[in-house]
Amino acid sequence: MQSINVVFHINEFEKWPQVISNLQNTLPVVNMESSNIAVLVNGAAVAVFDGSSQNDYQKELDALNKAGAKIHVCRNSMKAQNIDLAALPDFVQEVPVGVLYLVARQSEGFAYIKP
C-alpha cells in the first residue's frame, strides 16, 4: 500500500459530501501507519460544527478520524461564524490561522486537495 501526506481543504459547506467521499475512498487504500491525512476546515464550512445543522457530517468525520484522518478547524473562521470553540467535538483540533496551517503542510511536502 502507498504512503501519502495530504491535506484536504474545505471552505464551502456544500462541499462536505465530496470531501467525505474523497476521504472514504482514500483511507482504505493507503498505508495509514506511514501516511498523514489531514482536513482543514475554514470559511463557511465551519458551520458543520455550529450545533444547529442537522446533518450526519460530524458522525462521518468522527469515523474518518478514528480511521486515521486528522480534522483541523480554523479558529478565525469559527470566530467569524460566531461558533463557540468549546462546542467542537473532541476529535477536532483547532488551528489559529487556517491559511498558515495550509502553508506549513505544503512546505512539509503535503499534497493539497481542494474539492
SEZAZA-168666 format. One line per 4 residues: number of its first residue (from 1); their letters; for each residue y, z, x of C-alpha. Coordinates in Angstrom, 2 decimals. Layout:
BEGIN
NUM = a = Y,Z,X  ... .
This chain:
BEGIN
1 = mqsi = 0.00,0.00,0.00  3.51,-0.78,1.09  6.10,1.86,2.04  9.67,1.37,0.87 .
5 = nvvf = 13.07,3.03,0.91  15.07,2.01,-2.16  17.87,3.29,-4.33  18.19,2.12,-7.92 .
9 = hine = 21.79,2.30,-9.15  22.63,2.65,-12.84  26.15,2.95,-14.22  25.69,1.40,-17.68 .
13 = fekw = 23.92,3.38,-20.39  22.37,0.29,-21.96  20.57,-0.49,-18.68  18.31,2.60,-18.90 .
17 = pqvi = 15.29,0.73,-20.30  15.44,-1.78,-17.45  15.81,0.87,-14.74  12.96,2.93,-16.16 .
21 = snlq = 10.77,-0.17,-16.38  11.61,-1.08,-12.77  10.59,2.40,-11.65  7.41,2.44,-13.74 .
25 = ntlp = 6.42,-0.89,-12.19  7.28,0.14,-8.62  5.93,3.66,-8.23  2.23,2.90,-8.82 .
29 = vvnm = 2.10,0.08,-6.26  3.76,1.70,-3.24  2.64,4.41,-0.87  4.57,7.36,-2.28 .
33 = essn = 3.69,9.60,0.67  5.73,7.41,3.00  8.25,5.93,0.54  11.64,7.18,-0.58 .
37 = iavl = 12.64,6.10,-4.07  15.95,7.32,-5.44  18.00,6.71,-8.54  21.77,7.14,-8.56 .
41 = vnga = 23.30,7.69,-11.98  27.05,7.34,-12.39  29.65,5.85,-14.72  28.72,5.59,-18.40 .
45 = avav = 25.01,6.04,-17.60  25.50,9.80,-17.11  25.69,10.07,-20.91  21.90,10.31,-20.79 .
49 = fdgs = 22.49,13.95,-19.80  25.15,14.85,-22.39  22.74,16.55,-24.77  23.93,14.58,-27.78 .
53 = sqnd = 21.96,11.41,-27.13  18.70,11.34,-29.00  16.56,9.38,-26.58  13.40,9.68,-24.57 .
57 = yqke = 15.03,8.73,-21.29  15.08,12.29,-19.96  11.33,12.68,-20.65  10.65,9.41,-18.87 .
61 = ldal = 12.90,10.38,-15.94  11.13,13.72,-15.64  7.76,11.92,-15.47  9.12,9.47,-12.88 .
65 = nkag = 10.47,12.36,-10.84  7.06,14.02,-10.93  5.62,10.73,-9.66  8.00,10.84,-6.70 .
69 = akih = 11.34,9.29,-7.68  14.39,11.43,-6.88  17.08,11.40,-9.56  20.70,11.95,-8.45 .
73 = vcrn = 23.83,12.10,-10.61  27.46,11.74,-9.57  29.49,14.91,-10.09  32.71,12.90,-10.55 .
77 = smka = 31.14,10.83,-13.34  29.85,13.97,-15.04  33.35,15.47,-14.98  34.92,12.21,-16.20 .
81 = qnid = 32.49,12.16,-19.16  33.07,15.90,-19.84  29.41,16.73,-19.32  28.60,20.21,-18.07 .
85 = laal = 26.71,20.14,-14.77  24.83,23.25,-15.92  23.24,21.11,-18.65  21.43,18.93,-16.12 .
89 = pdfv = 17.64,19.10,-16.20  16.04,20.84,-13.22  14.70,17.57,-11.83  18.20,16.06,-11.43 .
93 = qevp = 20.17,16.62,-8.24  23.92,16.33,-8.29  25.85,14.49,-5.55  29.62,14.92,-5.12 .
97 = vgvl = 30.55,11.21,-4.98  28.11,8.56,-6.12  29.65,5.74,-4.08  29.36,7.76,-0.88 .
101 = ylva = 25.74,8.54,-1.73  25.04,4.81,-2.02  26.84,4.05,1.25  24.81,6.73,3.04 .
105 = rqse = 21.49,5.44,1.69  22.34,1.86,2.65  23.34,2.95,6.15  19.89,4.59,6.38 .
109 = gfay = 18.27,1.24,5.60  17.56,1.75,1.90  17.34,-1.37,-0.25  19.84,-1.43,-3.12 .
113 = ikp = 18.73,-2.42,-6.62  21.23,-2.71,-9.48  19.71,-4.00,-12.71 .
